[in-house]
Amino acid sequence: MPKTVVHDNESFDDAMRRFKRSVNKAGILADEKKHQAFYKKGLKRKMKSEQARRKYRH
């Protein structure tokens, strides 16, 4: 779990922004979304190939 220490003369918004950035870099929210529901193996494979196609297009 990322930790954020609030510095002197730092607003709450700035500290919150730093915390959100560190959580995003650690990939915690993406991992949580991935484990939110159970997917069958075939569906996982299909989603992975679709994601690869989307990534390749851009």
matplotlib code that plots the C-alpha trace (Angstrom):
import matplotlib.pyplot as plt

x = [0.0, 1.5, 2.1, 1.9, 3.3, 1.8, 4.5, 4.4, 2.5, 1.0, -2.7, -4.8, -5.6, -1.9, -1.4, -4.4, -3.2, 0.2, -1.5, -3.8, -0.8, 1.1, -1.8, -2.2, 1.5, 1.3, -1.6, -3.8, -7.1, -6.5, -5.8, -8.9, -11.1, -9.5, -10.5, -13.9, -15.6, -14.9, -14.2, -14.1, -10.8, -12.3, -13.7, -10.4, -8.6, -11.1, -10.8, -7.0, -7.0, -9.4, -7.2, -4.2, -6.1, -7.1, -3.5, -2.1, -4.5, -3.3]
y = [0.0, 3.3, 5.8, 9.6, 11.9, 15.3, 17.9, 21.2, 23.9, 21.4, 21.5, 18.4, 18.5, 18.3, 15.4, 13.6, 14.2, 12.7, 9.7, 9.0, 9.2, 6.7, 4.3, 4.6, 3.8, 0.8, -0.5, -1.2, 0.0, -1.9, -5.1, -4.6, -4.2, -7.3, -9.4, -7.9, -10.7, -14.3, -14.9, -18.2, -19.2, -18.8, -15.4, -14.3, -15.4, -13.6, -10.3, -10.6, -10.9, -8.1, -5.9, -6.8, -5.9, -2.5, -1.9, -2.8, -0.5, 2.6]
z = [0.0, -1.0, 1.8, 1.5, 4.1, 4.2, 4.3, 6.2, 4.3, 1.9, 1.2, 1.5, -2.2, -3.1, -0.8, -2.2, -5.7, -4.8, -3.1, -6.1, -8.5, -6.3, -6.2, -10.0, -10.5, -8.2, -10.3, -7.2, -8.8, -12.1, -10.1, -8.0, -11.1, -12.5, -9.4, -9.1, -11.0, -12.0, -15.7, -17.4, -19.1, -22.6, -21.8, -20.4, -23.5, -25.7, -23.7, -23.8, -27.6, -28.0, -25.8, -27.9, -31.1, -29.6, -28.5, -31.9, -33.7, -31.8]

ax = plt.figure().add_subplot(projection="3d")
ax.plot(x, y, z, "-o")
ax.set_aspect("equal")
plt.show()
